[in-house]
Amino acid sequence: MNIRTLTLASLAALGLGIAGTAGAQGFTSISSQPAAAPAVTPVAVAPAAPAPVTEAPAVSGPPPAAVPFSSVSSVGDSAAGSGPLLPAPRLVADYVQADRIVVEKNARQLKLLNRGDVIAQYPIKLGLSPKGHKQYEGDFRTPEGVYYVTRRNPYSDFFLSVQVSYPNEADLARARAEGVRPGGLIMIHGQPNVPRRPRDYYATNDWTDGCIAVSNSDMVDIWLRTRIGIPIEIRP
């Protein structure tokens, strides 16, 4: 079972509730219990002498430090999308929800904001021709401007993905005036499910057709913290 399957199963559990908990903990219905054993008359037994109590030695020193969880793409030169073990699933309510996404292309950063405060940020990779606003289909540029999250796809070819509302009305009008197709299907997504290059390539190069790529573990976090309809501002 690969990491994508495990993650989708975890997300399904978050949305639908943890099914089968009673069975997993050994709970059964009354009708499934075996017949009660016949009563046994208790036999009086003389109480045993209490055992001497010894005190456990005191433990000195500070408790062990917690180990932080990091995405693969944010740790040194590690390869993005190599499928780190995910933390145990938590309720979606445990995650502070974003009300805005900001992408800074030059800094290669995606930030999630809540009421103006940055609550999370992630390293990103862009299209093969990252500078400038997207002009037409096939130019490998990542668009710039203010858009919205319009769709969430758990069955993407690139792990999880959320779609950006490019092209907007201004993009369509410009493309019509120039006689070109504006392109579309701009996504924030994880790593390819079927890589065509070594993993280090995806970690160190801009490689998409114009989308915004993050590591798989970062994509899970973005998926849990965002929803359809929130704005996404893509800056140069």
N, C-alpha and C positions, 0 to 999 in steps of 0.2 A: 504494500500500500504506500503510495507516494505522499509527499507533504501536502500536495494540493487536495488529494482526497481526504486526508486527515483534517485539513483546515475547513473544507466544506462541511464535513461532518460536525465539526465543532460549531461552525456558524449556524448550522441547522438546529443543533441542540440549543443554542442561545435564543433562536427565534421561536421554537416550538415547545420548549420546556424539556427537561431531562426525562425521557421516557424510560420506563422499566426500572426506576430507582428502587421500588419496593422489592422486585425480584432480585435485583443485584445485591440487596442487603439481606436477603434471606427471608423476607416477609412473604407469607402465603395466606390465601384465604382460609377461613375457618373450615370450609368443607374439605380442604386438602390436607388437614391435619390428621395424623394416624389416630386410631382409637386409643382412648386413655388406658393406661396400664392399671391393673387391679391395685386397690389400696393395700399398703403394707403397714402392719402394726409396728409402731416405733419401739425400739428396745432401749431401755435406759442404760446409759453409759456414764461411768464416773468421769467427772471433768478432769482433764489433764492439767498438770501444773503449768502455769504460764511460762513461756520461754523468756529468758532475759532479753531486755531491749538494749541494743547498742546504737549509738548515734553515728550517722554517716558523716564522714569527714567533710568539712566545709570546702566548697569549690571557690578558689580565688581567681581573679583576673576578669577582664571584660568578656562579654559574649562574643561569639564569632561574627565577623562583619558579613553583611548581606552581599551576595554576588550580583552585580547589576546585569540586566538582560540587554543585549545590544543586537542591532540588526547586522547582518553580514556586511552590507555595503558600507556601513559606517565605522568599521573596524579596520584601520590601517589600509593595507593593500589587499585585503581579502576579496575573494570573488563574490560579487553580488548574486543573490538568487541560488545559493548552494543548498538551501533548505535547512536552516538551523532548527533545532527542536523548539517548538512553541511553548510558551507558558501555559499552565492549565487554564481552560476556558473560564472566563468570568462573565457575570451578568453585564449586558450592554450598559446598564445604568452605572456601572463602576467606571466607565470611560467618560471623561469630560467631552461633551459634544462640541464640534466646531460649528460656527455660524458663518465662516468665511474661509476661503482658501486663497493664499497668495503664492504665486510662483515667481521667483527671481531667476531669470534665465542666466544672466552673467555670473551670478553667485552659485548657480546650480543647486538651488535650495527650494523646497516646497514647505510652506509654513501653514499650520492650522491655527486659526484664531478664534477666540471666544470673547465677545464684547471688547475687541481691540487688543486683547492680550494673547501673545503667542503661547499656545498650550503644547505644541509639538512641532518639530521640524525634521526634515529628511533630506539626504543628498539625492540628486536626480540626474538622469541622463536625458538628452533631448534628441531632436532629429539630426540626421546626418549633415544638414546645412543649418545650423542653429541660429545664425544671426539674422535679424530682421523678421518682420511680420509675414505670415504665410500669404502667398500671392495666388497660387494656382495648384491644382492637383498634381502631385508628383514632384514638387519642388523640395521636399524633405525638410521644410521649415516648420517650426512650432509657432502657432499663432500668438499674437499679442493683443491684449485688450481685456474687457470685462465680459465674462460669459457665465454660464450656470451649469450645474451638474444636472444632466437630463436622464441618465439611465445607469443602472447598476447591473453588471453581467458576471454572475458567478461561474459561467462556463466559457470564459474567454480563452483564446489561444495563448494569452499571456497571463496565466494565473488569474487572479481577480482583476476586474477593470471597472472604472466609472467613466462615463462619457461626458465630454465637454460640449457645450452648445454651439461650437463653431460649425458652419458659418452663420453669423447673425445677419440682420438685414443690411447693414453697411457692407459686410463682406460680399453678400450676394449682389448688391448694386454695383460695387466696384468690379466684380468678376464679369457681370453682364456688359459693363461699359468697355472692358478690355477684351471681350470676346473669348474668355477662358472659363474653365470649370474651376470652382473655388476649392474643390476637395472637401473632405469631411472625415468622420469617424476618428476624431481626435480624442484620445483616451489618457487617463492616468492608469497605468497598469504595472503589474509585476513582471517577472522574467518570463521568457518564452518557455512553454511547456516542452517544446522539442527544440533545444538549442541547435543552431547551425554553426556555431563558433565556440571556441573554448570559453569557459566561464570568466576567465580573466579579461577577455575582450569586452564583455558586457559591463564589467566593473570599472573599466578605465577609458572607455570611449563613448561618445554620443553615437547611438546606433539605431534609433527608431526611424520610422517614416515621417515623423512629425509629432508623435505622441510624447508623453512625459513618463519615463520609466523609473521605478524604484525597486528596491529589493522585495522579495516575497514577504518577509516578516514585516517590513514597513507597510506593504500594501494591506496586510491584515489589519494593522493599526488604523490606517486611513479609512478602510472599509467600515470599521466599527465606530469611527468618530464622525463620519459624514453621512449626509442624506441627500436625496433628490431635491433640487430647488435652491440649494445654497449657492451664492456667487463664488466665482473663481476669477481672480485678477491675475493675468499673466503679464509680467513686466519684462522689459528688455534686460 
